[in-house]
Amino acid sequence: MSIDKGTKEEITKKFQLHEKDTGSADVQIAILTERIAELTDHLKKAPKDHNSRLALLKLVGQRRKLLEYLNSTDTERYKNLIKRLKLRK
């Protein structure tokens, strides 16, 4: 389960900090969020797919670590990203 190249480029352009930014925490978190959403939809259709469930848990942990890093380094960027991705209620 991976996102296609076009979707990834679209997400990168939407969340990049400058023109050549492809790997900032913002972009990585946005891409992980998209992959998590796709895996969640897949698991609703195939609840016995345990390998995908483990992959989902790994992605959620990775995103959590990146969010903690972003919060500790730049709180304003963190808050803005949370709003844009609608992660917290």
N, C-alpha and C positions, 0 to 999 in steps of 0.2 A: 504494500500500500504506500504509494508515493504520489506526490502531486506532479502534474505535468509541467513542462518547462514554461509554457505561457502563463499559467497561474502563478508560478514562482516569480517570474519576471514582473508581473503586475503587482504582486505583494511587495517585492523589493522596491519598485518605483514609488509605491504609496508610503512606505515607512522609512526610506533611506534618509540619512541626515544631510548628505551632500551628494553631488552628481555621481561620484564613483564608489559610493558606499554600498557594499554588498554583504558585509559581515558584522555590522554593529549589533549590539544586543537587541535593539529595537527590531531589526529585520529578522534576526534569528527567532525571536519570540513570536513574531507575526507568522513566520513560516511554520513553526512548531504548532501554533494554535490552529492553523489550517489543517495540518496533518492530523492533529488530535480530533478535530471535528469530523474528518473523513473516516478515521478509525472508529469513532463512536457510532457513526451511521452504519458502518459495516458490521459492528458487533451487535447492533439491534437486529440485523437480518440473520446473522450467524452467531448465536449466543454460545455455541460450543467451540468456537475458534480460540483456543487457549493461547496459541502463539501470538495472535494479534492482540489479545488482552495483555500479555506480558509486554509487548512492544508499546502499547498504549500507556501502560504504567511507567515504562522507561521514559517515554516522551514527556509525560506529565512531570516527572521528576527533573528532567533536563530543563524544562520551561520554568519550573519553580526555582531552580538554582540561578538561572539567568535573571529572573525577576528579583530575587534577593540581591544579586550583584548590582543590578540597575538601581534598586532602591537605596542601597548603601552608598553608591557613587553619585547619583544625580536624582534626587527625590522628585523634582518637578517633571523631569522626563518620564520617570516611572508613573507618576499620577496621570500624565497626559496619555501614555501608552495604554494604561488600564482602561481609561475612558474610551479611547478609540477602538480597542478590542472588545470592550464590554465584558471584561473578565470578572469584575466584582459587582455586587449589587448594592 
